[in-house]
Each structure stands twice: as structure tokens, then as C-alpha cells.
Amino acid sequence: MLAWASAQIHCQFHTSENRVALPPSDGSKHDVQAENETVFVPNRGERGQCILSTPPKILFCDLRLDPGESKSYAYCETLPIDGPPSFRGQSVKYVYKLTIGCQRVNSPIKLLRVPFRVLVLQGLKDYQFPQDEAVAPSNPFLEEEEGLKKDSRLADLATELLMVATSRRSLHLYNISNTRGKVGTFCIFKTVYKIGEDVIGTFNFSEGDIPCLQFSVSLQTEESIQEEFQRRRGQPVSFSTHARHQESCLHTAQSSFSLPIPLSSTPGFTTNIVSLKWRLHFEFVTSRESAGTCLLRGSQSEAITWTGVEQMDVDTFSWDLPIKVLPTNPILASYVSQFSSTNSITI
């Protein structure tokens, strides 16, 4: 005999006490699910603050199962469109979970928590659907179907907006220079990407006046806390590197790189507490001399031998290029997980 089972989605917000200063929470803290209670509290015992939750839905009441008998129930819920994405940063974490509570007659409540990932396309909630169906006859008995139709249109719209935003290509040329002169040029064809795509760029050092000995390109995220929530005023921004390319390029006329954006990474977003931005971080090592090699010549009958110098005076400098990273289709993003989606609880 099972008394009841309910399901609810909630988002837990975690912060680093060394980096984030939050006002005290008004909600009371629950440590454990009391054995003598019959109230379903999905986030009871969870660390952090519950900043988002959906209305609880009852799966069943007074269920009796004979030995070997089983019952199946389906659960469907629409997430609020203005919620934050799933994110595990150095200062802030947003964790979504589906919690299922079930109670056997004369037994304590058992909770099953299933974590899942949420991708957010910011700005989608501001889109206004065209009123092309205003003249169509309305049926009050089809409200649920109309709601499902709107959700489907919203998903199609998100896919279309992502495709349009990330398929635009235009040539972006940047001159690479330091205080001594021009090092070369950098070319990239787009600055808006989806997670799972590759960031591709090319260098041209043939037109430079300063020899470039080595360069590196890092794909990084910049996690910054809003000023009013910083633990210390002017505290540094947190950086995370997701991919890196390094190359020695002396006497190299042209070169290129390709950095994959991991499907497991979080697209850029902004909330009232934290902001996540993406960038390409460049580091260059240049020579102070016009020639980077010495020519050693033997007798007239011997071949010419090229030998690299043992020491060289160099300059180093860096440059940051902001890029925009958007989410992708959730079906593609789910490929990154190799774990089973089956979870169980013993009652």
C-alpha cells in the first residue's frame, strides 16, 4: 500500500562564501525529511537556496500493488522561461533537479532526486508571436492542445533563431601589433557560435615587421560577480580555459587553429548575481631582433648550414577577443552524457 507520490522540479543556487555576499535568506532551513511528516518538501536537506520551483504534481494516491504487479506514470512539466541555465562555476552554481516523493502507509517519506541539465536561450521570452490565428474559430475544449502547439512553436523558434544567429559569416580582420611595429594579421569569419562548434581562425605573419616566435590561443570563460554581491570590492574575475592551441611560428608565413567548444560547457548568460562571458585569449612572443637565425658557411664546396641562435631578446604581449556562445539543440547536448537515465528508490 502506497499512500501517495508527487513530483516537482526545483533549482538550487549555491555560492562560494569567499567570493559572493548574499543577503540573509528569509526561508527556514530544513535539514532532513522528518519521519513523522507527510508534507512533500522536495528541497528539504538540500544545500543552498531554492530559487525556482514548479507546482507539485500528484502522481497517484492510495495505490495497492500485488506481488509482482507494477504501474507506470508519466510526468510532464514546463520550465519557467526566465530561469537561469545549469551552471557549475567557481563562484556560483545553478543545479536543477526533479524530485519524486513517495510514502508507504505507516512509513517515512522517501525522496528520489534526479539531476538534469537546462539550456537557456536568453531573449526568447521577449519574442511576440504573430497574430495570424486571431481569426480562427476558438474551441474552449482545445486549450491544452493549443498550449502544446505554442510550446512546439517556441522550440522551433529557438532552433531557427540559433541557426540564423550562428550561420552568419563575415570577414573580421585584426592587426596584431606591439610597441615596436606590426606582427601580423588575424582573420576570423564569425564571432557567434553554438556549443559543440569549432572556433577557427587564421594568422598571416608574412606582412609583419616584427618576427613572431610563438603564439597561443585559449578558449576561456569569464565568470564575474555583480558589484553589489562581491565579497570584496574590486575582486578579480574568475577564468576557466576550455581549449588551448600553442605553436612555434618563427619563419612561418601563415598558420591556423581550431578550438572545439565543449558540449558540456555553459553558454554565456547573465543574472542579477553572476555574468558568464566567452573570449579568445591570445599570447604572443616576438623577437627584438630582425633576424632569428645565424648562417654558418663552410668552404665553397660545402653546403650552407642553418643554425638557430641559443639566446634571443623577446617581448611578450596578450590580447582578448570577446565572442558569443549560445546553446544548441538539447538532443545534441545530451550526447555528452554516457550514463543511464534510470534512477530507482527503495520504499
N, C-alpha and C positions, 0 to 999 in steps of 0.2 A: 504494500500500500504506500503510494507516494502522495503526499498531501498536495504539493504544487511544484511548479518550475517556472521561472521567469528569466528573461534575458534583457540585457541593457548594455549599451555602448558608452564608454566614458574615456576621456583624455586626461592623463595625469601629467602635471607640469613639475619638473624637477629643476633646481638651480644649484649652482656652486656658491656656498656661503662666502667664499673668499672673493668672489667676483661680482655677485649680484646682491643688492639690498632691496628686499621686498617689504611692503607694509605688512603688519601682522594680519593673519587671516582671521575672519570672523567665525568660520565654521569650526565646530568642535572636532577634535581628533579621535578617531576610533582605532583602537589597537587591534582588536580581534573581533571575530563574529561570535557574539555571546551564544552559548549553547541553549539558553532558555528563551531566546528571542525567535520570533517568526517574521521579523521585518527584513526585507531584502535590501541590503546596503551593498551595492556592487564594489565600491571603492574602499570598503572597510579594511583596515590593515595595510592599505597602500601608502607608500611614501610620497611626499609632495602634495600638491594641491590638485583637486579635480576642477578643471576649468571648463569642461564641456561634458554634457551627458544627454543622452536621448531619453525619452519617456520609457519606463519599463514596460515590457510586454509579457503577458502571461502565456506560457506555452501550453499548460494543462493544469487541471485541478482534480483531485480525488481520482488518481489513476491506479487501477488494480491490474497487476500483471501476474499471470500464472507462470509456473516454472517453464523456462524455455520460450516464453512469449516475449515479443518486442513490439515497440511502437516507434514511429518516426514522426518528427515535427519539423516544419520549415519555419525559418525566421528571416524576415526581411525588414530593413530599416534604411531610411535616407539620412545621410550625414548632413549637418548644417554646413552651408556653403561658405560661411565666413570663419570656419575653424582653421587652426594652424596645421601645417603638414607634420608628418612624423619626422622627428629630428633628434639626433644624439650628438650634441656639440660639447665643447669643453666647458661652457658656462651654463648652458640651458639644454634641457631635454623635453620633448613632447612625445609621449608614448600613448598610443591608442590600444584599447583592449575591449574585447567582447566578453562580458562576464555572464555566466549562466549559474543561477542559484537553484538548488533543488533541496527539498526537505522530505525525508521519510517520516511517516507517522511516529510520534514519540521519539524523534531523533533530532540532533542538531542540524542546522543548515550547512550544506556543503556548497562551496563556490568553485567554479571552473573558469579560469581566466585564459583567454586566447588572444595573444598579441597579434596585431595586423598593422599593415603599413598604409598610410594615407598620403596621396599626392594632391597638391592644391595648385590650381591654375588661377592666380590672383587676377582680379579684374573681371572675371566671368560673371559675377553677381550683378555687375552694372549693365550688362547687356540687356537691351529691350527687344523682346521678340516682336516681329511684325504682326500687326493685327489683320492677318489675311483670312482668319477664320471667324471674324466677328459676325459675318452674315450667315454663317452656317447654323442650321437649327440645333438648339441645345437639348440635351436629354439629361434630366436630373439623375437618372439611374446609371449614367456612364461616367460619373465623377472620377471613380478610381481608374478607369481606363484612360481618361483624359490626363490624369496625373502621371500615369506611367508613360503616356505618349510624350508629355512635356519633359520627363526625365530622360527619355531616349533622345529627344531633340537636343537637350542640353549636353549629353555625351557626344552626340555627333558634332555639335557646335564647337565643343572643346577640341575635338580631334581636328576639325577644319582650321580653327584658329592657330593651333600648334603647327600645322602643316604650312600655313601661309607665313607665319612669323619666322619659321626656321628654314624655309626654302628660298628666301630672298637672298640673292648674291649680288655683290657689287665690290669692285676692287678698292681695297684700302691700302694705301702706300704710306709708310712711315720712314723718315730719315733717321738713321742711327748716328748720333754724333756725340763727341765729348768736347772738352775744352780745347783740344789740340786740332780738331777737324772732324771730317766726315769719316765714319767707319763703314757704312753700307746702307742698304735699304731693307725693309721688312715688308712683306706682302701677305695679306690675308683677305679672303673673299667674303667672309661673313663673321659677325660677332654675336649672333644669336643661335643657340644650339639647344637640342634636347638631350637629356641624359641618355647615355648609350651611344651617342655620336662621337666622332673623332674631330679634334681641333687640329687643322692642318695649316701650316704656314711655311713660307719660303724666305730665304735670305739671299741677298746679292751683295757680295763683298768686292766685286770687280771694279765698282765705281768709287770705292773708298780711298781716302788719302792715308788713313791710319791702319796698319795691319792688325787684324783681329786674330788672336792666338787661340781663343777658346770661348765658347758661349754655352749657356744652359737656359732651358725654358722649363718652368714649373707651372702646372695647373693647380691653382690654390683657391681655397675658400677663405673669406674674411668674415669672422664672427664678431660683431660689435654689439655691446650693450648700450641701450639708450642712456643718455646722460643722467636722467633723473633716477635711474636704477643702478648706477655704478657704485660699487663699494668704495672706491677711491676715485676722486676727481682726476680725470686725465689718465685713467688706467689704460695700459696698452691693449691693442686689438689682438685677438687670437687668430692664428693662421693654421690651416691644415693643407698639406700637399697630397694631391691625389694621383699625380703622374709627373714624371720628370724626364727630360731629354738633355744629354750633355754631349758635346762634340768638340774635338780639337780641329781647328779650321784654318791653320796657317797655310797660305798659298792656295786656299780654296775659293774659287770664284762664286759658286752657288751651293746652297745647302737647303735642307728642308727638315721638318719634324712632323710627327703625328702623335697626338696625345689623346687617348681614349677617356671619355667622361664615364666613370663607373655607373652602371645601372643601380647600384646600391647607394649612390650619393643622393643628397637632398638638393633640389633646385633652389635657386635664390628666392628669398621671401623676406617679409618684414612684418613684425608685430609691434605692439606697444612696448615690448621689453627688449627684443633682440632683432638684429638685422643680419642676414646672410647674403653676401655678395661673392661673385666669382671673378677671377682675374688670371691673366698670364703674367708671371714674374720672370723677367729676363735679367741675366747677369752676363757681362762681357768682360773679357780680359784682353787688353790691347797692348801693343808694343810701343815704347817710346822711340824706338829706332826705326829708320826707314827700311832696313833690310833685316831679315830674320835668319839668314844663313851665312856661312862663310864658304868661300870657294877655294879649295886646295888643289893646286895644279902640280902635277909631277913633270917629268921630261916630256918632250914633244911627242914621243912615241907612246906615252901612256895615256890612258883615258882620264877624263876630268872626274874628280870625286867631289860630291856634295856632302858636307858635314854640318849638322846642326850645332849651334852655339851652346855652351854649357850654362851660361848665365845671361839674363836679359832683364832690363828695367821695364816694368809693366805698370799699367794703370787699370783699375777696375771700376766699373760703374754698373748701376742697375736701372731697370725701367719696368713700370707696371702698366699693363693694358687691360682695362675692365672689359669683361664680356658678360653676356646674359645667358643663363642656363635655365631652361624651362622643363617641366615634367614631360613624360612620354605616356604612351598608352599603358594603362595599368597591367594589361595582359603581357606586354613585353617586359615591364619592370618585374613581374612576378617570376620570370625565368631565372632571376638571380638566386632564388631560394631553391635549394635541393632537398629541403626537409618535407616530411609528410605533413599534410594538413589535418590529420586525425588527432583529436585530443580526447581523453577519457577521464572519468572521475568515478571513484567507488563510494557508494552511498550506504 
